[in-house]
């Protein structure tokens, strides 16, 4: 089969591209054959596979399965499911690996593949590059694996019900954005005894209200409106494949995931004093102050599921979070990120303390911060831009104020910092900034613009819009 396949779709921790140009049925078949070949050579033969509800997902899943089977591995297909459920099945059941067909938060024209090994261990980096090498060589193992279908997602719902006992009936507004959690999330929370108000909880591959993304302010703004309208105790929004979540309190306040991590740190560290709490470079500087106050050790690492999961699954950290909405529990769980499980932990805290979410969050300090600002930049240019930027910053900023674990993070004061990094999943450069107040944040954003203005490869429109807004902040 003479199929042209782009190396750029083999990213750091998943395979992802535009359908049908970068990712189509023929390419999916070859990836399945290469994956089956690689796993079979390691005596990994029992694979569980599921998909999200994108229009292209059924045919892509079918062809990946075909390739895996022809390489000699067995496949159990579980149809529409969530990425955390694939993780769960590799941890709690007799599967050697798991595959999820999804493009997560990317627009509807994208699709992709995420791969687990046993116990949800990430298959990433060099593993994914090896698949490309196998496809280039055309050398595949030959066999005929066994195929079966089984609705194993229900095993996950049973697990959740067995592990959460909520005494108080709370009004829970659930926004699934027509993504893959649309059936399971309302079912689970209803069976936990909650009063459910579903929002966009039916499958629709066109995502008519926008791709569900808890990091997107528009997505959360709509959830806030529904919480106020229906007098909810909490609003919970899930992304397309269910590994991320966002929350809104009963007053309509939303909280970025680094602030939610402060809440979980307080209660998890009560029973695990001295444990490490890990978070990615996009998170608030406040975590350096708050986590030690709860007898924990803060640790900042690079962004990405494999890196956070490695910390929590190997016993290095009890808890972890990415700013984008991923929460990792090693406390009473398997260490991977799971939007539904994390939401249940929030409800559990509300139930145990008898306090509303707004009150639970009140005690934590606040800083002025941007959301993640995404500046379009091609996959070919984004890492080159960051490398150039590092050299410039090294000559202008003191070494002890620079962090290079993922892009470049610059600490300008005890309260102010900015981050510029290349996305590992999409063609953009990511910017975040935080300050003591709006005046300091405005100053920091102007510094960011100065450093980025010399690069024709970057479209600065999103940053410029923020700077225009910041002029107003100066008058406050």
Buried (B, 14 or more C-beta within 10 A) or exposed (E): EEEEBBEBBBBBBBBBBBBBEBBBBBBBBBBBBBBBBBBBEEEBBBBBBBBBBBEBBBBBBBBBBBBBBBBBBBBBBBBBBBBBBBBBBBBBEEBBBBBBBBBBBBEBBBBBBBBBBBBBBBBBBEBBEBBBBBBEEEEBBEBEBEBEEEEBBEBBBEBBBEEBEBEEEBBBBBBBBBBBBBBBBBBBBBEBBBBBBBBBBEBBBEBEBBBBBBBBEEBBEBBBBBBBEBEBBBBBBBBBBBBBBBBBBBEBBBBBBBBBBBBBBBBBBEEBEEBBBBBBBBBBBBBBBBBBEBBBBBBBBBBBBBBBBBBBBEEBBBBBBBBBBBBBBBBEBBBBBBBBBBBBBBBBBBBEEEEBBBEBBEEBEEBBBBBBBBBBBEBEBBBBBBEEBBEEBEEEBEEEEBBBBBBBBBBBEEBBBBBBBBBBBBBBBBBBBBBBBBBBBBBBBEBBBEBBEEBEBBBBEBBEEBBEEBEEBEEE
